[in-house]
Amino acid sequence: MKQHLIATLALILFSATADAAGPAKVELSFIDQMEGLVADCRITGTSTHDEAFLVGRKNGRSGPKYEKALQLASSATQACVDKNKPIGRDYYKGEILKRPELKPALANYYGSWLGYMGWLSYPHDGLEESVEKTAYESALNHLIAEIEAS
């Protein structure tokens, strides 16, 4: 899964570079678009968690600097999720219009995506696992299998 995430990020960065370089465009798949939204919030949550952790290590976990760092981390991750959920909903609706035969698998995937995005709305260590992440990855694998079978 980490390799898929890295490949997705690389594709997104390549796409942005290609846009700046000229008119050639790369069209991302539905899964790539949704994974990009997850990656955005996962990176935000991990980096802000790490920043707060370092402030706590340097200044103590009971001081005002640590409390402020936690507040900034929570605000940043919640803002990322709030920004990306409507975008993901639009991608989901568009994909159902394009591929109505996949509606059950898409609905299962989208539901688990929403759960994972909810979990990502609070900063976490990048290595932390969760039930939401596991359910999301399972639904993603199921969706990929359904797409490949169609």
Backbone as CSV, one residue per row, in Angstrom:
resi,resn,N_x,N_y,N_z,CA_x,CA_y,CA_z,C_x,C_y,C_z
1,MET,0.820,-1.183,0.000,0.000,0.000,0.000,0.863,1.245,0.000
2,LYS,2.001,1.205,0.756,2.885,2.360,0.796,3.453,2.648,-0.593
3,GLN,3.750,1.589,-1.342,4.271,1.776,-2.693,3.230,2.426,-3.582
4,HIS,1.954,2.027,-3.412,0.874,2.628,-4.196,0.736,4.109,-3.857
5,LEU,0.876,4.444,-2.549,0.787,5.827,-2.109,1.934,6.646,-2.685
6,ILE,3.133,6.105,-2.653,4.292,6.807,-3.202,4.135,6.993,-4.706
7,ALA,3.647,5.964,-5.388,3.436,6.070,-6.834,2.384,7.130,-7.148
8,THR,1.331,7.176,-6.340,0.281,8.176,-6.544,0.829,9.581,-6.351
9,LEU,1.607,9.772,-5.272,2.201,11.088,-5.033,3.142,11.483,-6.167
10,ALA,3.928,10.518,-6.636,4.832,10.805,-7.744,4.058,11.197,-8.994
11,LEU,2.955,10.498,-9.254,2.120,10.806,-10.412,1.515,12.197,-10.292
12,ILE,1.066,12.558,-9.094,0.498,13.886,-8.879,1.563,14.953,-9.090
13,LEU,2.753,14.741,-8.512,3.838,15.699,-8.701,4.242,15.789,-10.170
14,PHE,4.300,14.650,-10.868,4.625,14.644,-12.289,3.580,15.418,-13.073
15,SER,2.324,15.228,-12.704,1.229,15.920,-13.384,1.363,17.426,-13.210
16,ALA,1.681,17.861,-11.982,1.837,19.294,-11.725,3.025,19.848,-12.511
17,THR,4.119,19.077,-12.584,5.294,19.503,-13.341,4.977,19.570,-14.831
18,ALA,4.232,18.604,-15.322,3.871,18.587,-16.737,2.992,19.785,-17.080
19,ASP,2.087,20.163,-16.182,1.247,21.336,-16.415,2.094,22.592,-16.537
20,ALA,3.107,22.702,-15.689,3.961,23.878,-15.725,4.842,23.884,-16.975
21,ALA,5.213,22.698,-17.454,6.114,22.599,-18.588,5.427,22.793,-19.929
22,GLY,4.156,22.497,-20.034,3.498,22.621,-21.317,2.088,22.085,-21.302
23,PRO,1.499,21.946,-22.490,0.085,21.579,-22.569,-0.233,20.100,-22.323
24,ALA,0.771,19.233,-22.240,0.502,17.810,-22.029,-0.135,17.605,-20.661
25,LYS,-1.218,16.823,-20.617,-1.926,16.576,-19.359,-2.016,15.079,-19.100
26,VAL,-1.959,14.737,-17.829,-2.120,13.360,-17.401,-3.469,13.279,-16.698
27,GLU,-4.330,12.380,-17.157,-5.620,12.219,-16.508,-5.499,11.145,-15.439
28,LEU,-5.765,11.533,-14.206,-5.677,10.602,-13.096,-6.955,9.771,-13.006
29,SER,-6.809,8.529,-12.598,-7.977,7.671,-12.408,-8.710,8.091,-11.136
30,PHE,-9.914,7.585,-10.967,-10.698,7.839,-9.764,-9.904,7.451,-8.515
31,ILE,-9.307,6.267,-8.530,-8.543,5.808,-7.365,-7.358,6.727,-7.104
32,ASP,-6.654,7.141,-8.143,-5.526,8.050,-7.960,-5.975,9.371,-7.348
33,GLN,-7.115,9.874,-7.805,-7.631,11.132,-7.260,-7.979,10.980,-5.777
34,MET,-8.670,9.918,-5.441,-9.064,9.691,-4.044,-7.836,9.432,-3.167
35,GLU,-6.882,8.675,-3.668,-5.649,8.419,-2.927,-4.857,9.709,-2.718
36,GLY,-4.911,10.606,-3.702,-4.240,11.892,-3.556,-4.828,12.716,-2.417
37,LEU,-6.158,12.660,-2.265,-6.809,13.386,-1.178,-6.416,12.792,0.175
38,VAL,-6.365,11.464,0.248,-5.926,10.791,1.475,-4.479,11.173,1.776
39,ALA,-3.635,11.128,0.766,-2.217,11.439,0.963,-2.032,12.860,1.471
40,ASP,-2.796,13.793,0.926,-2.715,15.188,1.363,-2.965,15.286,2.865
41,CYS,-4.037,14.669,3.331,-4.379,14.762,4.752,-3.468,13.906,5.629
42,ARG,-3.012,12.789,5.104,-2.077,11.950,5.873,-0.747,12.677,6.075
43,ILE,-0.262,13.326,5.036,0.986,14.085,5.150,0.807,15.262,6.109
44,THR,-0.315,15.960,5.985,-0.592,17.077,6.891,-0.648,16.587,8.336
45,GLY,-1.374,15.502,8.577,-1.501,14.976,9.931,-0.185,14.495,10.507
46,THR,0.597,13.820,9.703,1.879,13.306,10.173,2.861,14.430,10.453
47,SER,2.945,15.392,9.545,3.916,16.468,9.744,3.545,17.350,10.930
48,THR,2.247,17.644,11.093,1.853,18.476,12.231,1.984,17.703,13.549
49,HIS,1.740,16.394,13.512,1.953,15.568,14.707,3.425,15.602,15.100
50,ASP,4.294,15.442,14.123,5.728,15.450,14.401,6.192,16.797,14.950
51,GLU,5.658,17.886,14.391,6.016,19.214,14.898,5.581,19.382,16.350
52,ALA,4.364,18.967,16.666,3.877,19.066,18.044,4.702,18.171,18.972
53,PHE,5.035,16.976,18.507,5.860,16.072,19.303,7.197,16.725,19.640
54,LEU,7.834,17.360,18.661,9.127,18.006,18.899,9.001,19.180,19.867
55,VAL,7.922,19.942,19.749,7.694,21.047,20.694,7.517,20.485,22.103
56,GLY,6.760,19.395,22.219,6.562,18.775,23.526,7.838,18.214,24.109
57,ARG,8.668,17.656,23.267,9.939,17.107,23.746,10.868,18.222,24.220
58,LYS,10.846,19.337,23.508,11.735,20.450,23.849,11.222,21.246,25.048
59,ASN,9.912,21.473,25.112,9.358,22.384,26.115,8.508,21.700,27.183
60,GLY,8.338,20.402,27.087,7.480,19.694,28.031,6.054,19.608,27.508
61,ARG,5.386,18.539,27.879,4.049,18.294,27.357,2.945,18.971,28.170
62,SER,3.301,19.745,29.135,2.272,20.413,29.929,2.315,21.929,29.750
63,GLY,3.189,22.419,28.897,3.331,23.851,28.734,2.435,24.445,27.660
64,PRO,2.334,25.762,27.644,1.484,26.435,26.662,1.980,26.289,25.218
65,LYS,3.281,26.149,25.029,3.806,25.985,23.668,3.341,24.658,23.070
66,TYR,3.342,23.626,23.893,2.881,22.320,23.424,1.383,22.356,23.136
67,GLU,0.631,22.968,24.020,-0.814,23.087,23.807,-1.119,23.838,22.513
68,LYS,-0.366,24.884,22.254,-0.564,25.654,21.017,-0.189,24.812,19.797
69,ALA,0.901,24.055,19.887,1.316,23.190,18.776,0.258,22.128,18.499
70,LEU,-0.336,21.569,19.551,-1.410,20.582,19.364,-2.632,21.219,18.709
71,GLN,-2.969,22.428,19.148,-4.111,23.136,18.567,-3.876,23.424,17.077
72,LEU,-2.675,23.867,16.738,-2.347,24.130,15.328,-2.394,22.840,14.506
73,ALA,-1.895,21.756,15.077,-1.914,20.468,14.377,-3.350,20.015,14.141
74,SER,-4.180,20.120,15.158,-5.582,19.712,15.012,-6.307,20.574,13.999
75,SER,-6.073,21.872,14.045,-6.718,22.786,13.085,-6.304,22.481,11.651
76,ALA,-5.015,22.236,11.456,-4.505,21.971,10.099,-5.069,20.672,9.534
77,THR,-5.113,19.627,10.351,-5.612,18.352,9.843,-7.117,18.398,9.599
78,GLN,-7.852,19.056,10.485,-9.297,19.178,10.283,-9.584,20.006,9.035
79,ALA,-8.815,21.059,8.815,-8.997,21.889,7.618,-8.738,21.084,6.351
80,CYS,-7.735,20.221,6.384,-7.433,19.377,5.223,-8.605,18.456,4.918
81,VAL,-9.130,17.805,5.933,-10.259,16.894,5.741,-11.487,17.664,5.266
82,ASP,-11.757,18.811,5.885,-12.917,19.624,5.489,-12.807,20.086,4.037
83,LYS,-11.593,20.358,3.591,-11.362,20.788,2.203,-11.523,19.619,1.231
84,ASN,-11.031,18.445,1.600,-10.971,17.320,0.666,-12.220,16.443,0.619
85,LYS,-13.028,16.430,1.667,-14.233,15.604,1.640,-15.194,15.994,0.514
86,PRO,-15.500,17.273,0.312,-16.398,17.611,-0.804,-15.804,17.278,-2.174
87,ILE,-14.495,17.402,-2.292,-13.835,17.049,-3.551,-13.987,15.548,-3.801
88,GLY,-13.753,14.740,-2.768,-13.912,13.298,-2.883,-15.350,12.906,-3.210
89,ARG,-16.311,13.587,-2.608,-17.721,13.311,-2.904,-18.010,13.557,-4.380
90,ASP,-17.474,14.649,-4.923,-17.677,14.949,-6.346,-17.017,13.893,-7.236
91,TYR,-15.817,13.455,-6.879,-15.159,12.382,-7.633,-16.009,11.113,-7.593
92,TYR,-16.530,10.784,-6.421,-17.360,9.596,-6.235,-18.611,9.669,-7.110
93,LYS,-19.312,10.774,-7.050,-20.529,10.923,-7.855,-20.217,10.828,-9.351
94,GLY,-19.121,11.430,-9.756,-18.719,11.369,-11.162,-18.381,9.956,-11.603
95,GLU,-17.727,9.199,-10.736,-17.355,7.824,-11.078,-18.590,6.929,-11.175
96,ILE,-19.580,7.155,-10.324,-20.824,6.377,-10.414,-21.525,6.654,-11.739
97,LEU,-21.492,7.901,-12.191,-22.100,8.223,-13.486,-21.359,7.543,-14.629
98,LYS,-20.037,7.453,-14.515,-19.225,6.819,-15.563,-19.332,5.297,-15.533
99,ARG,-19.431,4.719,-14.340,-19.392,3.260,-14.189,-20.474,2.783,-13.224
100,PRO,-21.738,2.879,-13.624,-22.826,2.495,-12.708,-22.791,1.014,-12.303
101,GLU,-22.171,0.181,-13.117,-22.099,-1.243,-12.788,-21.224,-1.500,-11.555
102,LEU,-20.393,-0.524,-11.200,-19.512,-0.673,-10.034,-20.074,0.010,-8.785
103,LYS,-21.327,0.438,-8.840,-21.889,1.218,-7.738,-21.737,0.549,-6.365
104,PRO,-22.029,-0.760,-6.196,-21.854,-1.355,-4.864,-20.405,-1.281,-4.349
105,ALA,-19.450,-1.587,-5.204,-18.044,-1.535,-4.790,-17.607,-0.092,-4.545
106,LEU,-18.090,0.828,-5.384,-17.758,2.243,-5.190,-18.348,2.771,-3.883
107,ALA,-19.592,2.376,-3.581,-20.229,2.823,-2.347,-19.480,2.291,-1.122
108,ASN,-19.074,1.027,-1.168,-18.299,0.452,-0.069,-16.965,1.183,0.089
109,TYR,-16.293,1.425,-1.015,-15.024,2.144,-0.981,-15.214,3.552,-0.432
110,TYR,-16.218,4.264,-0.947,-16.438,5.646,-0.520,-16.782,5.704,0.978
111,GLY,-17.577,4.778,1.453,-17.897,4.741,2.880,-16.662,4.537,3.741
112,SER,-15.797,3.636,3.331,-14.566,3.411,4.096,-13.606,4.589,3.948
113,TRP,-13.631,5.243,2.782,-12.815,6.449,2.567,-13.255,7.543,3.537
114,LEU,-14.567,7.725,3.674,-15.080,8.731,4.618,-14.652,8.410,6.045
115,GLY,-14.722,7.140,6.424,-14.287,6.742,7.761,-12.819,7.016,7.990
116,TYR,-12.008,6.713,7.011,-10.566,6.952,7.132,-10.269,8.447,7.165
117,MET,-10.964,9.210,6.340,-10.763,10.660,6.366,-11.161,11.234,7.731
118,GLY,-12.215,10.691,8.324,-12.592,11.114,9.674,-11.486,10.827,10.679
119,TRP,-10.882,9.651,10.556,-9.777,9.305,11.439,-8.585,10.233,11.202
120,LEU,-8.375,10.609,9.955,-7.260,11.500,9.624,-7.504,12.948,10.053
121,SER,-8.697,13.267,10.529,-8.995,14.649,10.909,-8.303,15.049,12.207
122,TYR,-7.624,14.121,12.836,-6.811,14.412,14.003,-5.391,13.948,13.701
123,PRO,-4.369,14.728,14.070,-2.990,14.345,13.734,-2.575,13.016,14.374
124,HIS,-1.866,12.219,13.581,-1.383,10.913,14.042,0.050,10.713,13.587
125,ASP,0.734,9.853,14.307,2.051,9.403,13.888,1.886,8.693,12.545
126,GLY,2.803,8.906,11.629,2.709,8.320,10.296,2.695,6.810,10.267
127,LEU,3.189,6.162,11.314,3.235,4.702,11.354,2.050,4.101,12.091
128,GLU,1.191,4.947,12.647,0.058,4.459,13.426,-0.971,3.777,12.539
129,GLU,-1.420,2.629,12.980,-2.439,1.862,12.267,-3.785,2.089,12.939
130,SER,-4.867,1.814,12.205,-6.200,1.973,12.764,-7.168,1.031,12.066
131,VAL,-8.295,0.809,12.701,-9.365,0.012,12.095,-9.849,0.701,10.820
132,GLU,-9.933,2.025,10.866,-10.393,2.787,9.700,-9.451,2.621,8.511
133,LYS,-8.164,2.650,8.778,-7.187,2.482,7.699,-7.276,1.072,7.110
134,THR,-7.397,0.084,7.970,-7.506,-1.297,7.504,-8.759,-1.497,6.657
135,ALA,-9.887,-0.945,7.115,-11.140,-1.060,6.351,-11.017,-0.348,5.011
136,TYR,-10.367,0.814,5.016,-10.167,1.572,3.783,-9.322,0.775,2.786
137,GLU,-8.222,0.232,3.250,-7.343,-0.532,2.358,-8.040,-1.780,1.818
138,SER,-8.847,-2.424,2.642,-9.600,-3.597,2.195,-10.609,-3.213,1.111
139,ALA,-11.336,-2.127,1.339,-12.312,-1.670,0.343,-11.615,-1.234,-0.943
140,LEU,-10.447,-0.619,-0.814,-9.674,-0.218,-1.989,-9.277,-1.450,-2.797
141,ASN,-8.782,-2.476,-2.128,-8.392,-3.700,-2.826,-9.592,-4.362,-3.503
142,HIS,-10.725,-4.362,-2.829,-11.945,-4.928,-3.410,-12.354,-4.143,-4.658
143,LEU,-12.298,-2.819,-4.586,-12.646,-1.982,-5.730,-11.703,-2.240,-6.904
144,ILE,-10.417,-2.338,-6.620,-9.455,-2.630,-7.687,-9.771,-3.971,-8.333
145,ALA,-10.114,-4.958,-7.535,-10.469,-6.273,-8.084,-11.721,-6.179,-8.956
146,GLU,-12.711,-5.414,-8.524,-13.927,-5.242,-9.306,-13.637,-4.530,-10.636
147,ILE,-12.785,-3.532,-10.593,-12.421,-2.796,-11.812,-11.688,-3.714,-12.782
148,GLU,-10.740,-4.474,-12.265,-9.972,-5.383,-13.117,-10.829,-6.501,-13.693
149,ALA,-11.879,-6.893,-12.971,-12.768,-7.962,-13.454,-13.767,-7.446,-14.497
150,SER,-13.989,-6.145,-14.548,-14.990,-5.618,-15.494,-14.396,-5.325,-16.848
